[in-house]
C-alpha cells in the first residue's frame, strides 16, 4: 500500500468519524428537544428541578403538604390580544398599554391590565362595606364558578364588588367619556382640565401597589378567586413588591436570548 493511498484512507476515516460525531450530537439535540417539549414535568418552585408524573398521577389533586408546581400565569401575545379585544373604558384614552410613566414597573402593571378591571387598583377606597373580587366572563358578564383554560387565558377579568352584587368597574360614566371624546378638540385648556378631573374624581391618586396583593395579608384570598391551593400559595409568595421597592436595578428573565437589565 502506497503512502498516498494510506493517507487517503486515513483522511476518509477521519471524515467518517467526524460525520458520525456530528450525527450523534444532532440526534442527541433532537431527542433533548422532544423531551423538553413533550415529556418533561413542570418545574418545582422549591428545588428548581423537574417533577415527573404519569398521566394518572397528574389527574390527582395534590395534597396540602405536597410541593406545588406552577406554570406561567402571565401569558404574552394571546393574553394581550384578548385584553385588547375586551378593553375597558379607560384604554380609550390611556391606550392599550396604560402604564407607561415609570419604566421600572410598567411591564408588571401592564401585565395585569388584560385580566383585571382598572378599578381593582385605581378606585377610591371610601366606600362603606366589604369589597369582594370575582371573575366575570368577557362575553356574557356572568360570574365564573371555576377557572378554565390555560393560565392567564380564562376569557374573563377580575372585577371588584361591594354589598354583594354592586359592581365597581363602572365608576366612570361611559356617556361622559364619549361626550368628552367628541368635544375635546374644541375645549380650551381650562375646560379640558376640568373635564378630565371630573371623570377621574372617583379614582384614587394612590393606586394599590404590588405588595398589597402578593402577600400573606392580601386584599383578597386567592383561593376565593378560584385558584387552586397550590397556585394561591404561589401568588401570595411572589416578592415582586419587595423587589420593586428595594432595588434600583433588577433582572428580568432571559426569555428571548439576550439578557437585559431593567
Phi and psi in degrees as a GROMACS rama.xvg file:
@    title "Ramachandran Plot"
@    xaxis  label "Phi"
@    yaxis  label "Psi"
@TYPE xy
-72.7202  160.708  UNK-2
-64.7737  -38.7929  UNK-3
-63.8477  -41.3353  UNK-4
-66.8553  -38.7528  UNK-5
-63.3921  -42.6504  UNK-6
-63.1954  -37.1231  UNK-7
-64.7568  -40.4607  UNK-8
-64.6072  -44.0047  UNK-9
-62.4504  -38.8065  UNK-10
-64.9432  -45.3118  UNK-11
-63.9339  -38.4463  UNK-12
-65.0679  -40.3528  UNK-13
-63.0732  -41.6927  UNK-14
-64.1148  -41.9643  UNK-15
-62.381  -42.761  UNK-16
-64.3055  -42.8928  UNK-17
-61.4981  -43.9214  UNK-18
-63.8814  -37.4656  UNK-19
-65.2988  -41.146  UNK-20
-64.2151  -44.4273  UNK-21
-61.7642  -42.7565  UNK-22
-61.2139  -42.653  UNK-23
-63.4141  -41.2068  UNK-24
-64.0943  -44.6047  UNK-25
-64.4941  -39.767  UNK-26
-63.8156  -42.7374  UNK-27
-62.3233  -41.2802  UNK-28
-62.9504  -42.9974  UNK-29
-62.7471  -43.2043  UNK-30
-64.7879  -38.2249  UNK-31
-64.1923  -42.1645  UNK-32
-62.9224  -43.8405  UNK-33
-60.2156  -42.9584  UNK-34
-63.6786  -43.5315  UNK-35
-60.9429  -41.0122  UNK-36
-89.0882  -24.932  UNK-37
-120.568  -24.6116  UNK-38
-122.067  -9.18267  UNK-39
-74.1857  140.561  UNK-40
-78.6589  169.41  UNK-41
-68.1235  156.562  UNK-42
-74.2422  132.455  UNK-43
-81.5433  126.525  UNK-44
-63.6024  -37.797  UNK-45
-78.7352  -40.988  UNK-46
-100.698  -13.6781  UNK-47
62.8139  12.3177  UNK-48
-92.9911  -170.828  UNK-49
-110.276  142.445  UNK-50
-102.671  123.215  UNK-51
-100.514  124.364  UNK-52
-135.132  145.776  UNK-53
-81.1122  170.343  UNK-54
-60.6796  -42.1146  UNK-55
-66.9122  -37.1476  UNK-56
-67.4619  -36.3067  UNK-57
-67.7766  -25.5877  UNK-58
-77.7372  -12.4327  UNK-59
-87.0368  131.024  UNK-60
-65.3816  126.138  UNK-61
-64.8236  150.156  UNK-62
-77.5975  170.34  UNK-63
-62.6834  -32.5124  UNK-64
-88.4679  -10.9263  UNK-65
-72.976  142.416  UNK-66
-60.2217  137.597  UNK-67
-94.8688  149.783  UNK-68
-124.162  146.74  UNK-69
-138.927  161.544  UNK-70
-117.013  -176.454  UNK-71
-59.4265  134.703  UNK-72
-111.207  -6.66575  UNK-73
-112.836  109.099  UNK-74
-87.8439  173.064  UNK-75
-105.949  -99.2217  UNK-76
-56.0197  -52.4354  UNK-77
-62.2459  -40.9323  UNK-78
-65.2789  -39.056  UNK-79
-65.0455  -46.1176  UNK-80
-62.9322  -40.5142  UNK-81
-66.7587  -38.4148  UNK-82
-65.1605  -39.3191  UNK-83
-65.54  -37.699  UNK-84
-63.0795  -35.522  UNK-85
-117.275  49.8572  UNK-86
-72.6234  158.34  UNK-87
-87.0753  173.647  UNK-88
-60.3297  -33.6413  UNK-89
-59.445  -38.7384  UNK-90
-72.748  -10.6665  UNK-91
-58.6676  -33.0271  UNK-92
-104.425  -38.9562  UNK-93
-86.556  -10.6708  UNK-94
87.6371  169.653  UNK-95
-69.0678  -22.2929  UNK-96
-118.719  79.5063  UNK-97
-70.9461  -24.3029  UNK-98
-94.6595  97.9415  UNK-99
-133.288  2.31289  UNK-100
-78.7621  -30.6513  UNK-101
-118.774  99.5483  UNK-102
-55.0865  -30.3881  UNK-103
-62.2317  -37.1464  UNK-104
-123.527  -0.979007  UNK-105
-62.7725  -33.2553  UNK-106
-64.4356  -39.851  UNK-107
-63.1683  -45.9737  UNK-108
-66.4126  -44.2426  UNK-109
-64.3637  -29.2338  UNK-110
-63.8451  -22.8358  UNK-111
-89.4839  -16.1013  UNK-112
-65.7723  -22.7263  UNK-113
-84.7144  -11.7871  UNK-114
-135.005  13.7816  UNK-115
-135.634  139.744  UNK-116
-66.4082  143.206  UNK-117
-57.3032  -31.7267  UNK-118
-70.3691  -11.6376  UNK-119
-58.8368  -40.546  UNK-120
-105.804  -27.3822  UNK-121
-104.485  2.05987  UNK-122
-76.3664  156.413  UNK-123
-76.7464  128.534  UNK-124
-92.2962  52.5751  UNK-125
-106.412  -1.56281  UNK-126
-68.9945  142.272  UNK-127
-87.9918  131.65  UNK-128
118.837  162.922  UNK-129
-79.1467  132.615  UNK-130
-90.5646  128.802  UNK-131
-117.659  161.467  UNK-132
-128.956  134.551  UNK-133
-139.01  154.945  UNK-134
-86.9482  127.351  UNK-135
-112.139  133.175  UNK-136
-63.0368  134.56  UNK-137
-65.129  -31.9818  UNK-138
-86.0758  -45.8523  UNK-139
-99.834  -14.5742  UNK-140
63.7005  17.1993  UNK-141
-85.5956  148.59  UNK-142
-71.7531  131.091  UNK-143
-75.7867  145.507  UNK-144
-97.5022  -19.7563  UNK-145
-159.971  159.028  UNK-146
-90.5495  130.437  UNK-147
-127.89  152.494  UNK-148
98.3015  -177.338  UNK-149
-68.7199  151.917  UNK-150
-52.8679  128.28  UNK-151
82.5027  -3.65973  UNK-152
-123.356  54.0437  UNK-153
-88.5146  -4.67112  UNK-154
65.9118  31.9262  UNK-155
-150.692  172.4  UNK-156
-140.119  153.609  UNK-157
-84.5376  129.917  UNK-158
-128.571  136.64  UNK-159
-82.0872  144.298  UNK-160
-127.399  154.319  UNK-161
-135.007  148.044  UNK-162
55.3561  37.7696  UNK-163
88.4143  -62.6032  UNK-164
-128.887  8.84257  UNK-165
-89.6562  115.515  UNK-166
-76.2301  144.59  UNK-167
-115.082  20.3791  UNK-168
-100.346  11.0366  UNK-169
-128.245  38.2825  UNK-170
-66.9251  -35.3396  UNK-171
-89.8235  122.928  UNK-172
-67.6928  123.724  UNK-173
-65.9443  -31.9769  UNK-174
-65.2509  -39.0232  UNK-175
-63.8668  -41.8933  UNK-176
-64.1436  -43.5981  UNK-177
-62.5938  -42.3879  UNK-178
-63.9282  -38.8873  UNK-179
-65.1415  -42.9998  UNK-180
-62.7533  -34.8287  UNK-181
-74.679  -29.1308  UNK-182
-110.219  -6.39668  UNK-183
-65.4363  -28.2608  UNK-184
-65.1902  -23.6986  UNK-185
-97.1461  1.61741  UNK-186
-86.9301  144.068  UNK-187
-81.8181  179.199  UNK-188
-61.3695  -42.3227  UNK-189
-67.3664  -44.8343  UNK-190
-63.4232  -40.4793  UNK-191
-64.4909  -44.1566  UNK-192
-63.3583  -41.5644  UNK-193
-63.5793  -43.1473  UNK-194
-64.2201  -42.2876  UNK-195
-64.6723  -43.7022  UNK-196
-62.9761  -37.2394  UNK-197
-64.9989  -41.7037  UNK-198
-67.9057  -31.1851  UNK-199
-99.0688  2.37213  UNK-200
-66.3267  -21.7263  UNK-201
-85.1321  -2.57081  UNK-202
-104.922  155.321  UNK-203
-85.4784  141.298  UNK-204
-83.1605  -9.56369  UNK-205
-123.078  85.135  UNK-206
-66.7266  165.915  UNK-207
-63.2525  135.976  UNK-208
-98.3099  169.317  UNK-209
-54.8077  -45.7521  UNK-210
-72.4314  -8.20364  UNK-211
-74.0399  -23.6982  UNK-212
-108.621  -45.3124  UNK-213
-87.5396  70.3134  UNK-214
-159.741  166.055  UNK-215
-63.2344  -34.5875  UNK-216
-100.523  59.1662  UNK-217
-71.1885  160.596  UNK-218
-58.9191  -28.7105  UNK-219
-143.792  162.689  UNK-220
-88.5541  119.701  UNK-221
-60.8625  -31.3094  UNK-222
-65.4327  -31.1682  UNK-223
-70.2878  -16.8702  UNK-224
-91.1344  17.6219  UNK-225
77.5203  6.9842  UNK-226
-75.0571  150.739  UNK-227
-66.3955  163.539  UNK-228
-58.609  -39.071  UNK-229
-65.5832  -47.9312  UNK-230
-67.0268  -38.1985  UNK-231
-60.4845  -43.7581  UNK-232
-63.8485  -39.2218  UNK-233
-66.4667  -44.3913  UNK-234
-63.8162  -33.8709  UNK-235
-69.5641  -29.8873  UNK-236
-82.615  -11.9306  UNK-237
-59.2599  135.26  UNK-238
-110.323  32.5718  UNK-239
-61.8111  -43.6051  UNK-240
-59.3176  -45.4825  UNK-241
-64.1313  -39.5256  UNK-242
-64.0205  -45.6303  UNK-243
-63.5086  -40.2504  UNK-244
-78.6292  -26.4929  UNK-245
-97.8689  -24.3142  UNK-246
-118.385  141.428  UNK-247
-83.078  -31.2553  UNK-248
-129.576  131.525  UNK-249
-138.813  162.242  UNK-250
-106.176  127.148  UNK-251
-86.8679  156.377  UNK-252
-58.7646  143.967  UNK-253
-84.6227  75.7137  UNK-254
-90.3267  -14.7779  UNK-255
-118.172  14.41  UNK-256
93.5452  -10.7234  UNK-257
-127.573  119.703  UNK-258
-74.6429  137.837  UNK-259
-137.285  143.747  UNK-260
-100.304  129.086  UNK-261
